[in-house]
Amino acid sequence: MHFRSVLLLLSSLLLAPTHAQSQSSWPGWGGISNIFAFGDSYTTTRFQINGTQPNIDNPLGNPAFPGQTFSNGRNWIDFLTYSYNDSLIFSYNFAMGGASVDSFGVPNPFRPMDQQVRQFFLPNYAPNATDAKAKWASDNTLFTSFFGINDINTSFRTGRANMTALHTQIFATYAQLIDELYQAGARNFLFMNVPAVHRSPLLMGQGNATVESSKAAIADFNARISNMAQSFTQRRTDATVFMLDTFSLYDAVLDDPKSRSETEVYTNTTGFCFAYSARTFDEESFNSSCGIPQKQFLWLDVLHPTPPIHEAMAADIASLLRNNEFIGSSNTSNTTRPNVASPPEPTASSNLESSNSHRVVSSTTFVLVLAVIVALAF
């Protein structure tokens, strides 16, 4: 080979992207036609898989826009699908209020992520599903996952040691589920970490010890999400993974609503008015007994935020996607995360170091405590 040819070859190798993601199935935000969303009350629109599927008239399928949300109006996926999209997007939303990541093998009425993936997505929307309800491809579809609020609201109450064990088991399941989506053809992922819900009326009203314990649980959970995402991109080099730091967003807006144009309408970031939590799905609601319009409250109730901060989330997501700020890209900024040491990365085969009987008791307790917390938050 001529010396000039060797130089050209070396130059091409040195200038080539260091991560396969930039040459993978990521088409850019404008190339996304479908979203499959998994999550809890911060995401749900009460989509029914046997109802009308997403279509041009209603890209969310069912129910009617904006859906039956916990924000009493649009939530982040409404904003992303309708207002911050760069193309026509059909969004299939499996999220459900009260959902955690793992059902722990016991009955769970809140449709945790393992049920969302294995009982709803895979049998009905995977490419090999009998009578699949949608057509999608790896290079035109984004998979989103927003979990942890219900997990930490339960786990921190079990004590530090039990919390660590629960989080380890939860992330073994989480990693496995993401891999199952990958095996079904998913290549483009967006993960969201846990917001600063330790500052919600639900937890602030339970005293400083509760606030600090929940904050520590959030920090541990969010470190694990970051580790899981990093590990996944290293194992699945043809996958493109984005991470939204909702913790920092919520923390900043709670400190100063005017830090974001979407949330500058907020005049009350600590309380809520019970009259608005009845959910009429009217963002312009005004009840004189509340003193100010609904949209001026950050909190609709003890745990769920109103639409403005959901819009800020959608704006940040769209920015990440438009700028191709996936994990490992040269555009990725160093976002602020809770200051904790990263826990060991769980593997898909990890499990609690305990007997099966102990695991069942712990899992049942987890679901029972979760039910109480969800009941308080509704």
C-alpha positions, 0 to 999 in steps of 0.5 A, a space after each residue: 500500500 502506498 504511503 499516501 493511502 496509509 495516511 488516508 486510511 489512518 486519518 479516516 480511522 482517527 476521524 471516525 466516531 468513537 461510538 457506534 451510536 452515530 452510525 446506528 438506527 438513530 435517524 435524528 429527531 425528525 426521523 422518529 415516527 413512533 414512540 413506545 412509552 413506559 412509566 407511571 403517573 407522570 407519563 400515563 394518559 390512560 391509553 387502552 391497547 384494545 382501543 383506537 390506535 394512534 392515528 393522524 387525527 389523534 397521535 395518542 390513539 385514545 382517549 381524546 387528547 390530552 388523555 386522562 393525565 395526572 397533571 390535569 392537562 397536558 403532560 410531557 408526552 403530550 407536549 413532546 408528541 404535539 408541540 415539540 415534535 419535528 415529524 408526525 409521531 404516533 405515541 403508544 403509552 403503556 404507563 399507569 399511575 402507581 407503576 414501579 419497575 418490578 412486580 416481584 412476582 406477586 399480584 400488582 394492580 398498578 401495572 409495573 414495567 415488567 407487565 407493561 413490557 411483557 404483557 402489553 408491548 411484547 404480545 401486541 406490538 413486537 414485530 413477531 407478535 400475532 396480529 401486531 397492532 402497529 408497524 414500526 422499525 428500529 430506525 424510526 422508533 423511540 422507546 422511553 422509560 420514566 420510572 422510580 418515583 413509586 419505587 423510591 417512595 416505597 424503598 426508603 421506608 424499608 431502611 437503608 440495608 433493605 433499600 439497597 437490596 431492593 434497588 439491586 433487585 429492581 435494577 436487575 429487572 430493569 436491565 433485563 427488560 431493556 434488553 428484552 426490548 432490544 431483542 424485540 428490535 428497539 434501538 433508540 432509548 430515552 431514560 429519565 431519572 427520578 425528579 426531586 420529589 423529596 420536595 413534594 408536599 407528600 414528603 415535605 409534610 412528613 418531616 425532615 427525616 423523611 425528606 432526607 431519607 427519600 433524597 438519599 433513595 433518589 440519589 441511589 436510584 438515579 446513580 443506578 439509572 446512569 450506570 445501567 444506561 452506560 453499561 447498556 451502551 457498552 454492551 449494545 453498541 448499535 443502540 442509541 441512548 439519551 438521558 434526561 436529568 429530571 432531578 436537576 430540572 425539578 430542583 432548579 424550578 423549585 428553587 426559581 420558577 423563572 429559571 425556565 420560560 415554561 415555568 415562569 407562570 408559577 407563583 406557588 412551588 410548595 403547596 397545592 389546592 385540593 379543588 384542582 386535584 379533582 382533575 377536570 383536565 382544564 389547564 386554565 382552571 380557576 377556583 376562587 377558593 384557591 386564590 390563584 389559577 391552577 397553572 400558577 401552582 407547581 403541584 396539582 396535589 401532594 405528588 403530581 405536578 401541573 403542565 408547565 414543568 411537563 412542558 419544560 421536560 418536553 422542551 429538554 427532551 426535544 433539545 437532547 434529541 435534536 442535538 443528538 446528545 446521546 450518551 457517548 456523543 461529543 455533544 453530551 454535556 455534563 449534567 448535574 446529578 445527585 452527589 453520591 458514589 455510584 453503586 455496583 452495576 447490577 447484572 441482568 442475572 443479579 438477585 437478592 442474596 436471600 432465600 426465596 421465601 424471604 424474597 416473597 415476603 419482602 416483595 409482598 411488603 413492597 407492593 403493600 407499602 406501594 399501595 398505601 403510598 399511591 392511595 395517599 398520593 391520589 
